[in-house]
């Protein structure tokens, strides 16, 4: 358990890391928010105990967060390791706490020095959480009704392999607070999807909003006309003009004097008549090639960090004298083209903790190589990145040498990249890509030769999801704490291995920390000489 002083230092470092950034883009930032809410609640309760007065809403929030300070309860960080809990925490801080604090004439009297440094999530964080939940809904085919009820239930799709099994992921964690979404949350998800031109999810969530209202299952409902108009507009964008006509007609009956609504109905009648007998069905558009296969492997690998699992073989591996007394426990997941190994217990708990600790003050939003060859931030790569060089810390240098001994390739400066440490945020994924560079990106990125091998350290475990998948060869590598996924992107001849195409699945429950080490061609010509056949 961290001491109070240590916790303050860690939180301060976390605040520096995302100043001007996002909370939802790294789980470690959201863990900091759990501490923030706990401290705010403690300050309010202390103020009341000393005879101070606070608004009833602020008192309610403080009492509701009392469990965060109870050491006998489960780890409070488990709240943000659940995507529904993370969304509700962000919403509570952004709306309820922020609004309640605004009613205080002198907030400093309640919160003291903490108030000057207080930084609460923004609307962008809330929107990011909503988009993340919809991304998880797609990848893991989550039961939407169960999500609304606060449960994470994954269902396999009809075309999934027999290796996929339905699972109630919520049962993996003891819950401490109710996680049910309100109808206003459901409506908000529809609005967010619509604002991002994601009309597929907008239709799903707005339809569910209307269904809950029709069943009289809500006490505080959104405006019915606004729901109808938004859903009708969404249907129009999806070319379901008959459905839009019916919704606009119902909206018109609510307020028949609105000329804007009458004009929209006339437009929809015209388009509906053009459709004839067209039967409309809501379908998701696959906006990148291989998406279905990627998502299927993510569902198959959702719980693969729990043994037993399928692998080609397991054996002890002694690639250098360094490992003679304590050989690597190697799991072979794919034998060739590409070679994919999982090295167990390759890093210690203390080393992994040091790598995580050093990363937090350095964190910035993760980027990818854009179309112009420069850095670009994309919506679905939700994570934060830091770079550790060998001269930064003895632990980093020691791990670099261990990678050298395990692969037989030099990791000295100029022959390998620094460790890239990443903490994924809510719904963070990385769509299929290769680690080697080709095409127009070669000129900028291969001064030291192309990437030969990827050494991917798992610095934490997760409860569900987060697998690294290889769609072409049907392999899902699980997140196993203190292990390393090792795969080769180039043959000895210098030919790239297209089958090394891989992707990161979003974490469903948990916090995923990784550290990548990429080794380059130049400087390793004599360590891995070209063979006598083209494929060596």
PELIN-V142225 format. One record per backbone hydrogen bond with DSSP energy under -1.0 kcal/mol. NH is the residue of the N-H (numbers start at 0). CO is the residue of the C=O. E is the energy in kcal/mol with one decimal. If there is no record, write none. Layout:
NH;CO;E  NH;CO;E
This chain:
6;2;-2.5  7;3;-2.0  8;4;-2.0  9;5;-2.6  10;6;-2.6  11;7;-2.6  12;8;-2.4  13;9;-2.3  14;10;-2.5  15;11;-2.1  16;12;-1.9  17;13;-1.5  20;17;-3.5  25;22;-1.2  26;423;-1.8  29;25;-1.3  30;26;-2.3  31;27;-1.4  32;28;-1.3  33;29;-1.4  34;30;-1.4  35;31;-2.0  36;32;-2.7  37;33;-2.1  38;34;-2.5  39;35;-2.6  40;36;-2.6  41;37;-2.2  42;38;-2.2  43;39;-2.2  44;40;-2.4  45;41;-2.4  46;42;-2.2  47;43;-2.3  48;44;-2.4  49;45;-1.6  50;47;-1.8  51;46;-2.7  58;54;-2.1  59;55;-2.4  60;56;-2.2  61;57;-2.2  62;58;-2.3  63;59;-2.2  64;60;-1.3  65;62;-1.2  67;64;-1.5  68;65;-1.6  69;66;-1.4  72;69;-1.7  77;74;-2.1  78;75;-1.9  85;81;-2.6  86;82;-2.0  87;83;-2.4  88;84;-2.2  89;85;-2.4  90;86;-2.6  91;87;-2.5  92;88;-2.4  93;89;-2.6  94;90;-2.5  96;91;-3.0  97;92;-1.1  98;94;-2.3  99;95;-2.2  100;96;-2.6  101;97;-1.5  103;100;-1.7  108;105;-1.5  110;106;-2.7  111;107;-2.2  113;110;-1.2  114;111;-1.4  125;121;-1.7  126;122;-2.7  127;123;-2.3  128;124;-2.1  129;125;-1.9  130;126;-2.5  131;127;-2.0  132;128;-2.3  133;129;-1.7  134;130;-1.9  135;131;-2.6  136;132;-2.1  137;133;-1.7  138;134;-2.5  139;135;-2.3  141;136;-1.2  142;152;-2.1  146;142;-2.1  147;143;-2.2  148;144;-1.5  149;146;-1.7  150;145;-3.2  153;166;-2.6  154;140;-1.4  159;156;-1.9  163;160;-1.7  166;153;-1.9  168;151;-1.8  168;166;-1.0  169;151;-1.2  170;167;-1.2  171;168;-2.1  172;169;-1.4  180;147;-2.5  185;181;-2.0  186;182;-2.6  187;183;-2.1  188;184;-2.4  189;185;-1.6  190;186;-2.1  191;187;-2.7  192;188;-2.5  193;189;-2.3  194;190;-2.4  195;191;-1.2  196;193;-1.7  197;192;-2.9  198;196;-1.2  201;197;-2.0  202;198;-2.1  203;199;-1.7  204;200;-2.7  205;201;-2.5  206;202;-2.1  207;203;-1.8  208;204;-1.9  209;205;-2.2  210;206;-2.4  211;207;-2.3  212;208;-2.0  213;209;-2.7  214;210;-1.5  215;212;-1.6  216;211;-2.4  226;222;-2.0  227;223;-2.6  228;224;-2.7  229;225;-2.5  230;226;-2.5  231;227;-2.6  232;228;-2.5  233;229;-2.2  234;230;-2.6  235;231;-2.1  236;232;-1.9  237;233;-1.6  238;235;-1.6  239;234;-3.1  240;238;-1.0  243;239;-2.0  244;240;-2.4  245;241;-2.2  246;242;-1.9  247;243;-2.9  248;244;-2.5  249;245;-2.0  250;246;-2.5  251;247;-2.5  252;248;-1.8  253;249;-1.1  254;250;-1.4  257;254;-1.5  261;257;-1.7  262;258;-2.4  263;259;-2.1  264;260;-2.3  265;261;-2.1  266;262;-2.0  267;263;-2.5  268;264;-2.5  269;265;-1.9  270;266;-2.1  271;267;-2.7  272;268;-2.1  273;269;-1.2  274;270;-1.0  277;274;-1.5  290;287;-1.3  293;289;-2.2  294;290;-2.6  295;291;-2.1  296;292;-2.3  297;293;-1.9  298;294;-2.1  299;295;-2.4  300;296;-2.4  303;300;-1.2  305;302;-1.8  311;331;-2.1  312;331;-1.1  314;329;-2.4  316;327;-2.2  322;319;-1.9  323;320;-1.7  327;316;-2.6  329;314;-2.6  329;327;-1.1  330;341;-2.7  331;312;-3.1  332;339;-2.3  333;339;-1.7  339;333;-2.6  340;485;-2.8  341;330;-2.6  342;483;-3.0  343;328;-2.9  345;481;-1.6  346;481;-1.4  351;347;-2.4  352;348;-2.4  353;349;-2.1  354;350;-2.2  355;351;-2.1  356;352;-2.7  357;353;-2.4  359;355;-1.3  361;358;-1.2  362;359;-1.0  363;384;-1.4  365;382;-2.4  367;375;-2.9  369;373;-4.1  372;369;-1.9  375;367;-2.3  381;379;-1.1  382;380;-1.1  383;422;-2.0  384;363;-3.2  385;420;-2.3  387;418;-2.7  391;388;-2.1  396;392;-1.9  397;393;-2.4  398;394;-2.3  399;395;-2.2  400;396;-2.1  401;397;-1.8  402;398;-2.0  403;399;-2.0  404;400;-2.6  405;401;-2.1  406;402;-2.2  407;403;-2.5  414;411;-2.4  416;517;-2.8  418;387;-2.2  419;515;-2.6  420;385;-2.9  421;513;-2.6  422;383;-1.9  423;511;-2.1  424;381;-2.7  425;23;-2.1  427;424;-1.7  428;379;-2.3  429;503;-2.3  432;501;-2.6  440;437;-1.3  441;438;-1.3  444;440;-2.0  445;441;-1.8  448;445;-1.9  451;518;-3.3  453;486;-2.7  454;516;-2.2  455;484;-3.0  456;514;-3.0  457;482;-2.9  458;512;-2.0  462;508;-1.8  463;508;-1.9  464;301;-2.7  465;505;-1.7  467;476;-2.7  468;502;-2.5  469;474;-3.2  474;469;-1.6  476;467;-3.7  481;457;-2.3  482;479;-1.8  483;342;-1.9  484;455;-2.6  485;340;-2.9  486;453;-1.8  487;338;-1.2  488;451;-3.0  489;451;-1.2  490;494;-3.3  493;490;-1.5  496;488;-2.4  499;496;-2.2  500;497;-1.6  501;432;-2.8  502;468;-2.0  503;429;-2.2  504;466;-3.0  507;463;-2.1  508;463;-1.9  509;80;-2.2  513;421;-2.3  514;456;-2.0  515;419;-2.7  516;454;-1.6  518;452;-1.9  519;414;-3.0  520;449;-1.4  521;447;-1.5  523;520;-2.2  527;523;-2.0  535;532;-1.9
